[in-house]
Amino acid sequence: MSIWEVILAFVVVVLMLVALLANVLVLLCFLYSADIRKQVPGLFILNLTFCNLLMTVSNMPLTLAGIIYKSQPGGDHICHIVGFLETFLTTNSMLSMAALSIDRWIAVVFPLSYHSKMRYRDAALILSYTWLHSVSFPIVAASLSWVGFHHLYASCTLYNKRPEDRTQFVIFTGVFHALSFLLSLIVLCFTYLKVLKVARFHCKRIDVITMQTLVLLVDIHPSVRERCLEEQKRRRQRATKKISTFIGTFILCFAPYVITRLVELSSVVHINSHWGIISKCLAYSKVVSDPFVYSLLRHQYRKTWKDIINKILKRSSINSSALTSESHNRNILPLNE
């Protein structure tokens, strides 16, 4: 193995461990907190977490083996199953992020009618569509034998080995990425920019009220006035940072891989194998970032996993104190006898 391959293998191992830990923590929060389970977005986050966990335990280990051994890990049957899952899970994850953005759009733009427009039944219908949409492409690819081990990405994925099917495979790949990556990106941009517009409008209203209050309060201390103005600035930046994170991580993680897949279809451009694996690792990094972007950094999830940790520590402290008391009693009993 070259130094580049060692580095890439190490990156995949780190991504795999962090993704497993973070997504399991999200799942534990969902199972522990009744409030999270009651919320409609929790269904979308649960579906996204399921896709991320399955990607972590199925696709990442085989990609790691592909980097190390530079050949197909396992037999053709296993590779076909993993390639099928890779196409399904990637599409499902993208559509789940689009569903979360639609939920936020309805909650912010139509707050009074949110509970009537986004119920559990509506969320279940959206998830049903994402599953049907996601499973249709790998079924077509598997039926046409367009799934296999691709040396450029060191992983089992969409791959056409027959030159006579090149035109059909190019059309299929273009339609697949248009209806998965591009469609999800358009939905993300449309919904979150609408949310940003509403957030900025509310910030302007709050800023006007704040400035009027500061003008009326002539005797206010300069430090208090300065803190109010700083909070004003942070409030304006908060929504922009969150929405930039949602859209930015999606583009940064998926765009290099999708563009590489499309450029690969052209026989004119030669793609370096190291870049192919790097673009695949970037796509895998979305599995790592999703738990933090959509769940763990939110106040409700932070509170939940802190409660879980406190409960575990409290239980262990109770057990240790009970053991200490029991040993103390055992030491006293012989003296009494």
C-alpha positions, 0 to 999 in steps of 0.5 A: 500500500502507498502512503495515500492508500494508508491515509485513505484507509485511516480516514475511512476507519475514522469516519466509520467509528465516528458515524457509528457512535454519533448515529447510535447516540441519535437512536438512543435519544429517540428511544429515550425521549418521548418528546422527540418521538412525538414530533413529526420531524423525528420520523424523518430523523429516524429514517435518516439515522437508519440509512446512515447506520446501515451505510456505516455497517455495510458499505464502509467496511467493504470500501475499506477492504477494497482500498486495502486489497485493491480488489473486490471484497467477498463474492459477487453476490455480496457485492451486488447486495452492498451495491444495491444498498449503496444506491438505495441508502444514498438516495433515501438519505438525500430525500430524507434531508429534503423532507426535513427541509419541507417540514421546516418550511411549513413550520416557519412559513405556515406556523398556524396551520403546521399541525394540520398540514404536517401530521404523522400520516403526512410524514408516513406518506412522504417516507413511503414515497422516499422509499419507493423512489429510492428502491426503484433505481437499484432495482432497475440497476440490479436487473440490468446487471449494472451493479458491481465492484468499481476500482475507481471508488474501491467500492461496490456501486453502480457499474457497467462492464458491458460496452454495448450498454454504455448509452443506456447506462449513461442515460440511467446515471444522468436520470438517477442523479437528477432525481436524487441529488439535483432534486433534493438540492433544489428542494433544500434551496427553495425551502431553506431560502424561504425559511431564511426570508421569514427569519430575516423579516422577523429579525427586522421587526425585533430590531426595530422594537429593540432600537425604539426601546433603546431610544426611549431608555435614555438612562440605560447603561452603555454596556447593556446597550452594547449587549443588546446590539451584539445580540441583534447581530447574533440573531441576524447571523444565526439563521444564516449560519444554520441554513448555510450549514444545511445546504453547504454540507449537502453540496460539499459532501455529495457534489464532488462524488456526483460530479465525478460519477458524471465526468467518469461517463465521458471517455475523454477525461481520465480520473485519478483513482485516489480522487475517486476514493476521496470523493467517495469518502466525502460522500461518506462524511455526510453520514458523520455530519448528519447526526450533528447537523440535524440532531445532536447539536440541537438543544432538545437532543443535547438535553436528552443525551445529558439526561442519559449520561446523568442517569447512567452515572447516577446508577453507577454511583448508587451501585458503588455506594451500595457495594461500599456499604455492603463491604463495610457491613461485612467488616463490622460483622466479625467484630460484633461476633 
